[in-house]
Amino acid sequence: MLKGIIIGVAAAVLAGIAGAYLFLALGLMPANADAKPSFLEKWAARKSLHATLAREAQTGTGPLAVNDESLLAGLRLYAANCAVCHGAADGKASNIALGLFQRPPQLGKHGVEDDPEGEIHWKIKHGIRLTGMPAYTSTLNDNEIWQTTLFLKHMDALSIKAEAAWKAMPSAATPVPAPAKPAKK
Ligand code: HEC
C-alpha cells in the first residue's frame, strides 16, 4: 500500500518535471520579445515581483525633502538614464521602448506618483527581472536613486523650476531623419 503511494507520487513528480521540460523545449514559452505574453507568464511575473517588493522594499517616505535642488537633480538623472525607455513629458515612446517586452510605461502619461517611495526606489536599484528594466545598483549611488525616486513621486506636482525643466526636456520619440541632401554635381 505505502509502496504504491510512494511510486504514484514519484511518477507524478517526474511527469510534472517532464511536462515543464517539454513546455520549454518545444518552444511553447516564446523567447521572442514581440510575442504576446501568456496569462501564465504575466501571472508568474507579477506574483513574484509583488512578493519580492513586500519582503524587501522600504516602507514610508524616502530621506530627501522635496525642494528644487533634489527635484532638478532627479530630473537630470532621469534624462540621462531613463528617458530613452520611459519618455519625456509628452509621453511619446522611443523606438527602443516600442520594441521592448515588457513595454516600459511612458511615465509622463502613466506615472508612478501613487506608488510608495520605497517601491520606486527598490525598482530603480534592483531592476525588474525578465524585463528591460535595468538595475542601477552599481551605476547610481543611493542618494542619486532617492533623487530619481523623488522626481518620479512628484512628477505631477513639481516645483515651478522643476516643472519648467521637465516640460523643456526633449521628446524621447525617435525622430525621422531628414532626407540626405543630394550631392552637388
Ligand atoms: C532599457 C529600458 C529601460 C530603462 C533605461 C529604464 N527602464 Fe524602467 N522599466 C522598463 C520596463 C520594460 C519596465 C516594465 C517592467 C514590468 O512590466 O514589470 C520598467 C518599469 C519601471 C518602473 C515601474 C513602473 C510601474 O508602472 O510600476 C519604474 C518606477 C521604472 N521603470 C523606473 C525607471 C527609472 C527611474 C529609470 C532610470 C533610472 C528606468 N526605469 C530605466 C524599462 C526601462
Boltz pocket constraint, residues with backbone or C-beta under 6 A from the ligand:
constraints:
  - pocket:
      binder: B
      contacts: [[A, 77], [A, 78], [A, 81], [A, 82], [A, 83], [A, 84], [A, 85], [A, 86], [A, 100], [A, 101], [A, 102], [A, 103], [A, 104], [A, 105], [A, 110], [A, 111], [A, 112], [A, 120], [A, 123], [A, 124], [A, 128], [A, 131], [A, 132], [A, 133], [A, 134], [A, 136], [A, 148], [A, 152]]
      max_distance: 6.0
